């Protein structure tokens, strides 16, 4: 017997977008962007060097990078609900541990736990969860979720005030409790693929047959290439280079932005505004470039984003001499470009490689990017320890942006798989 598929109004995919937006906002805001607010307080309490404290960001990159391919594979099999729920529990545990550290070893251990947790409840998992529910409007849906990561910059303001009022230890423990209250309930809303629940991507409807048991079963072909096929393409490795470069630059900037700005003479309050401004400025890039990606060639758009990142880092270097103008130029260019690339890359990967093993492919690229996440913050911290300043640091990272810009030239403009060979 033929029946129409009954859809939620609004389409349930938008509930998933809302849930992933909030999860990304809180977790990324606290763990990724917020780390810069406790950087100097930790240095001052324990007397550790900038390089030693920067290793925490490198540990975050190593663990997240190693976990990303595994997590990507697991979400393709199990869906996002269980993975995000476990990740939320681990994030809370890691933050509680961080608030009670008494040595460099326990500091690193707490970040190891936090880093594993981030792999299970941030970019790879959340973007894969959303990508399964949309096709025609995947660019818009992913850009909205990406804006959640950018809006996490608001958490920096909150953390900076909390650190001033209560100290960094009470701050991170309070935020750990927030993970339990916010992330865990939202994780329960996440569902894997719409076909499993009798729905179609984008809220579309079709005539279907009911099974003998009366349950709706939808057969939907999913075109795509496997991870084995993806790694044989030029585009996969050019994307890997771009991911490494982007994670090198962004991981370094968000770790060192407040130490850098306070060292060039700006107050802690102004520095916190600069730190929060990076992800907040990225929202314009995430929404603008993400929406454009549904109508304009995404390959060209990624080239534009890296050109903006390069110019932004050159402007950041100028902050040592022209503080406020340099910071403003940096926020507008770097923030918008960084946000734009983050919004475009998941939709581009889906467009080029399909959905067959999307989570595994995306997670593998995030895993490769760990080399940049590990190296960048440590190199910047080490250069500061040697020179006593951040002199010329940002020029070095501007050169990294140039490498990524050049890599965009060789990307494919259309999918690299054959529907008949890989679909279904």
N, C-alpha and C positions, 0 to 999 in steps of 0.2 A: 504494500500500500504506500502511495506517495503522500508525503507531508512536507510542509515548508519548515525550514529550520527556525525555531523560535529564538530570538536574540534578546539579550538584555538591552534596555534603553536607558541610559547610554550603553553602548557596546562595552562588554566586560574588559576588553583590552585597555580601555581608558582608566579603569580602576587599577589595572596593573601599572600603567604609566604613572598614576598618582602615587601608588605605594612605593614604586622604585624611585621616584623623584624624592620623596621624603627620606627614604633609607639612604640614598646617595648623599643628600644634603647633610644629614647628621653625621654619618660615619666618615665621609671624606672631609667634612669641615673640621671634625674633632681630631682625627688621626693624621691627615695629610697636611691641610692648611694650618691647623692649629698648633702643630709642633713648633713653629717658629716663635710662638709666644712664651714657651717654656725653655727655649734654647739658652738664653743668657741667664735666667734664674738658676738653671742647673749648673752652668759653668761657674757662677758665683758661689753656689753652695758647696760644690765639691772641688773646685779648683782645677777641673779637667781642661784640656786644651780644646780648641775649636774642632780640630781634626778628630779627637776622641769622641766628642758629642755627635759630630757629623756621621760617625760610623753607624749610629742608630738608624739614620735615614738609609744608609747603605744596606744594613741588615733588613730593613723594611723592603728594599728593592730585591734583595736576594731571595728572601722567603716568598714574596709575592710572585717573583718571576718563576721560581721553581714550581710553585703551586698552580700557577695560571693554566698551563696545558692540562694538568690533571683535572682541575676544576672545570675547565671547558669541556672535557670529555664526559665528566660526571653529569653535568647539567644536560648534555645531549641525551643522556640515558635516563636520568632520574627527575629532571625538572628542577626549578629553582627553590621550591618551598623548603625542603629539608636542608639544603645547602645554606641558604640565607639564615635559617633559624640557628643552626649550629654555629655559623659565623658570628651571629650576634652574641651568642653566649661566650665565644672565645674573645671577642672584642672587649666585652665587659670585664672578663677575667684579666686580660692583658693590661687594661687601664687601672684596675685595682692593684695589680702587681707594680705598675709604674709608680703609683702614688706611695708605695712603701719601700722603694729601693734604698739600699745603704752602701752600694758598691758599684763599680763599673760593670762587674759580671752580672749583677741582678738587673742593672739598667739594660744591658744588651739582651738578657733573657726575656724581660718584659716586652721588648720590641720584637723579639722573635715570635712571641705569641700573638701580638697585635698584627704582625705582618701576615701570618698564616690566616688570621681572621679576616683581614682586608681582602685577601684573595677570594674568600667565599661569600662576601656580601657587598662587593663594589662593582667595578666596571664590567668585567667579563660576564659575571652572572646576571647583572641587572640588564645589560644591553641584549644579551641572548634571550632573556625572558620576554623583553619587549619585541624583539625582532620576529619571534614566532607568531605574534598576534596581528602583525601588519604586513601589507605588501605595497599597495598603492600609496599609503600614507606613512610608510616606514621612516622617511626622512623627518617629517614633522614629529612623529612619536619619539624618535631617538633624540632629536634636538631638545625636546621638552625634558626628557630624563637627564640629558647632558647638562641642562640648565640647573638641575638640582645639584649637580656637583659644583657648578659655579656659584650658586647661591650659598654653598657652604662657607663662602668667604664671610658671611654674616656671623658665623660661629667664632671667627677670629676676634671680632669686636667683643663678643661676649666673654671669650676666654681671657682676653687681655684685661678686662675689667675684673673678672673673677680672680685672676692671679694677683692683681693689685690689692684686692679686698681680702682674700682668704689664703693666698699663697698658692704655689703651683701644685702642691701635693693634694690639698683638699679639692682643688679645681678638677684634676683628672679623676679623682674618685667620685665626685659628684656627676661628672660626665659619664662615668661607667654605669652608674645607676640609670641615667637617661637612656642608655643603649637598651637596657632591659625593658624599659617602659615604652620606648618608641619602636625599636626595630623588631622585637620578637612578635608583637601582635600583627604588624604589617606583613611579616614573612608568611603568615598563615593565609593571606589573601592571594599569594602568587600561585598561578597555575601554569602548567607546562605549555601544551599546544592546544589551540582552540578545537581542533578536530576531536580530541579526546573527550570533549564536553558537549559535542554536538553543535559547534559554532564554526564559522569560517573567518579567515583573516579580514580585517577592516569592517567586520559586521555585515558582510555580504550574506545573501541568502541563496539557496538553490533547492530544487526538488530532490528528495532523497528517499530511500527505502528504509523502513523500520525493520529491525531484526525480529526474530521470532519472539524474543523476550520483550519486545516493545521498546528497546533502547535505540537511540539514534546513533547511526554509524556513518561517518563521513569519510570518504576516500578522497584525499587531496594529494596530487602529485607534488613532490618537493624536489625541484631541480637543484643540482649542486654538485660540487666536486668534493672528493674525499681529501683528507689531510695529505695522503700519499700523493695524490695528484697535484695538490696546491704547491707542495714544496718543489715540484719539478718546473714550476713556472718562474719566469723572470720577475713578474709582478710581486710574488710573495716575498722575494728577497729584497726587492727595492722597498717594499713596505717595511720589512724588518729593519733596514737601514734608517728609514724615516722614524720608525718607532723608537729606535735606540737614540737617535739625535734628539727627538722631542722629549723623551724621558730624561735624558741627560740635562737638558736646559731647564725644564720645568722643575724636576726634582731639586736641582741646585738652587734655583731662584726661590722657591717656596720655603726651603730650609734656611737660606741665608739672608732673606730680604730684610728682616728686622735687625739682625746684627749689622748688616751693611749700612742701612739707613741711619742707625744710631751712631755708627762709627764715622759717618761723614757729617755728623753734627745735628741731626734731626732728633726731636724729642721722641720718647717712647710712644706717646699718643699719636704723633704724626706717622711714626714708623708702622704702628698697628693699622692705621688707615691705609697706608701703602700696601701692607700685607693683605688686608682684606680686599683692597681694591683690585688685586689681580684676578681672583675668581669672579668678583662681581662684574668687572669689565668684560670678563670672558662670556657673560650671559648674552651680550649683544652679538658676539661672534657665534655662539652656539645657536641662537635662534635665527640670526640672519643667514649664516652660511648653511645651517641645517635645512632651512626652508628652501634656499636657493638650490641646494643639491638635488631636490626633486625636479628641477626644471633646467639647471645648467650643468655642464660637464663637471663632474666632481674632481677629476684629475686636475683640471685647470684651477679649480677653487683651492685645492690643497697647495698648489704652487703659490697662490696669492697669500695664503695663511703663513707660509714659511717666510715669505718676503717681509710680511708685517712683523713676525717674530724677530727676524734679523735686525730690522730698523729699531724695534723696541729695545733690544739689548744694547745697541749703540747709544740709544737715548739714556738707558740705565747707567751706562758708563759715565755719561755726562753729569749724573746726579752728584758726583764728587765735587764738581765745580759749579754747576748750576742746579742746585738741589731741587727746588719745587718744579721748575720747567722740565728738568730731566725726568722726574718721577711721573709727571703728568703725561709726557710723551711716551714713556715706557708703559704706563697703564693702558693708554688708548691703543697703542700698536701691539705690544706683547700680549696684553690680556685678550684683545679681540681676536688676534691671530691664533693664539693658543686655544681659545674656546672654539673657534671656527674649525680647526683641525680635529679637535676632539668630537665635534658633532658630525663631521663628514666621514671620518674613518670607519665607523661601524657600518654605516649605510653603504659606503663604497665597497667594503669587504663582502657584504651581502650581495651587492649588485654583481661583483666580479666572480665570486666563488659560490654563490648560492647558499641554500639553507641546509643542505644535507648534513654537513658537519660544521656548521657555522661556529658553534661554541668552541669546538676543538681548534679550529683555525685561528679564531680571534684570540683564544687563550694562549696558543703557541706564539703568536706575535707579541703578546704582552710578556710572555716568558722570555723571549729573546731580548726584549727591551730592558730587562733587568740589568744588563751590562751597563747601560747608560745611567739607570737609577742608582746603581752601586757606585759607579766611578765619579759622577758629577759632584755630588755634595762633598765627598771626601777630598777630591782634588781642590775644590774651592777652599775648604777648611785648612788643608795643608798649605796652600799658597798664602793664606792669611797668617798662619803660624810662622812661616818663613819670612814674609815681607812686613808683617805687622799691619797690613792694610789689604784692601781688596783691589789694589792698583792693577789695572789691565785684565782682571779676571773676566769681566764681561765681554771684552774684545775676543778672548779665546772662545767663549761660548757663542759669540756671533758667527765665528768661523764654522762652528758646528751647525748652525742654522743654514749656512750657505751650502753645506754638504747635503742637507735634507732637501733644500730647494732644487738642487741639481738632480737629485734622485727622482723627483716627480716627473721629469721629462720622459723617462722610459716606461712609465706605467701604462697599462692597457686601458683602452677607452670602453671596452665592452666585456661581457662575461667570457671566461676562458674555458668553459665546459660545454659539452654537448648534451642537450636535454635527453636525447634518446639513450645515451650511454650512462648518465649518472642519475637520472630522475628516479623517484619512486621508492 
